[in-house]
Each structure stands twice: as C-alpha cells, then as structure tokens.
Amino acid sequence: MTDQRVKVGDSDLEVFPLVLGGNTFGWTSDEATSRKVLDEYVEAGGNFIDTADVYSAWAPGNAGGESEIILGRWLTVRGNRDQVVVATKVSEHPQYKGLTHDNVIAAANESLLRLGVDAIDLYYAHFDDKSTPLEETAAAFDELVKAGKIRAIGLSNYTADRIEEWFRIAREHDYALPVALEPHYNLVTRGNYERTLAPVAARENLAVFPYFSLAAGFLTGKYRSAADAEGKARQGMVADYLNADGFALIDALDAVAKAHGTAIATVALAWLRHRPQVAGPIASARTPEQLPALLDSVSLDLAADEITALDKASEPFAK
C-alpha cells in the first residue's frame, strides 16, 4: 500500500501512520485470526503493533498476557522481528499492578519473555500510579533503557501536569525522556486532549498515538439510532454519543466518505491523522475483513473544507 513512515518523537523509531491495536488478540480474535490480521496489516505496509501486558485479563479464562503471547509467536513464525515495531505497556496486569521500580522491571522482563524479543521498542507507563513517587517510576524506565531492554519510553493516560513532572525529573537526573503519548482522543472525545495534552505534546515533541480512535465503533457509522445499539456488547460504551449531536457528526462523516468513495471509519481515522502531533491513530481489527477501511485512512488526504466541516460537526464534543 505505502512505505510511508513517521518518526516517533526524538527516537530512532520510524512507524507506519496507522497503528494496529493488539487488544483483540486472544480475546475477540482467536490466534489463527489474529495471525491473519497481522499478516495482512504487514503486507499492506504496516509495521507498528500496540499491545499491553494486561490484554486480555478481563476475558473469561484469561490471565493477562494473551495478546503478547500471540504476537510473540507470530513474530517467531514469520521471522520478521527486525521489520516490526512493538509497543507494550505496564501497570495493569493482575500480577504486576502499579509502577513501583521493582514492578516495572519485573513486568518488563515478563513481557520480553511473552513477546520472545530482546528489547521492547516502545514501553508505555499504561496508567499513572500516584501511590508511587514519579521519581521512582522514571528511574525504573531509565534503567530499562540503559539495560537495552526497551528502546523508548511512552506515557499513556497521564495528565498534562504529570507529563511535565516526568520531564522535569528526567532532565534533572539525566534520564531518558519519553517520546510518545497515548491518549483517549477521537472526534467525540476532544476536549481534554486538545486543551491540556496537545500543548505539552507539542512542547516536548511527543508523537501522539490516540486510542479508541473509532469510539468503540460509533465512528464507523454502524449506529444511526439508539435502537441500533440496543442489546449490543458496546451499548454502554457508545451511549453518550447516541443523540442528535452524535448522529449529526455521523452524517457529516458520511458526506465526506461518499465524496471520496470510502468508509466512514476511514474518514474518522484520517481526521485524526491530520491533527497536530498525531503520528498515527491506533485501530483494532477483529477480522481481516475489517482492515481495508482502516488501512485506507493512511492514503486519504482530507481537503481543508472537509476538515473544517468535521471540526464544526464535532464541536459539541470539544468541550
């Protein structure tokens, strides 16, 4: 499809501008299906897989680490480790909760084993642990960098103040600086990121990789009324968007999609890709059939008036 690559902050990592989310691996996608999704993503030019040690501990019969194991087996079978950038996260695995020094080191070692790699390319602090001094957490991540176990540091679900504090501590102690930010950001979740996180990301040259890019499926256009979501697994996750403002936004996305002969999800992801500091949205595919609409977003360039129209339609969600 494309060999387009974007740089991850000040690191030496270069990635495809659409990140494949690994949360479905071992959960809604069995191992065989997960491998097909991975194969087709890479064949289309993709090289960046985002997972976490906690995926998918919430599923019946799972303990956490299932996604990393499936990804690791696929890397081994395909023999393509050098062509793939792997991101994973720490703080939420049932056996490795929090971000104390010892927990971060132990969790990283376990992730390395599950993934079957010598180093994690991008290692995120998944959720802030305010019960642990930030100095202790930053020191642990720096230790992993210096040991060659991780190549770069990312922060996920951190407030602007805590991101700035991490940078202050890192500079004061000459620790490795974070290079990436993974926030909750999309057309129906704009306010917090745009008001508080985007300015910090710009100042510190953080590459931004938004998660929930399609708002639990709402931004695919599958829900055109409240009735469409009734009884669905994600009804609670999209409930806040099932209103006049949400449906007007879907109509605006639909108009742009029809103009380009593409899917609504493609346009929603392309809008994110056009935002300042966004290096690439994260999107998951439960089956290979869901991939084309996601991949098409990389080559879709929206016109200025189309971006303006989407910005205006999503203004109710920018507060």
Secondary structure, 3 states (H helix, E strand, C coil): CCCCCEECCCCCCEECCCEEECCCECCCECHHHHHHHHHHHHHCCCCEEECCCCCCCCCCCCCCCHHHHHHHHHHHHHCCHHHCEEEEEEEEECCEECCCHHHHHHHHHHHHHHHCCCCEEEEEECCCCCCCCHHHHHHHHHHHHHCCCEEEEEEECCCHHHHHHHHHHHHHHCCCCCCEEECECECCECHHHHHHHHHHHHHCCCEECCECCCHHHHHHCCCCCHHHHCCCCCHHHHHHHCCHHHHHHHHHHHHHHHHHCCCHHHHHHHHHHCCCCECCCEECCCCHHHHHHHHHHHHCCCCHHHHHHHHHHCHHHCC
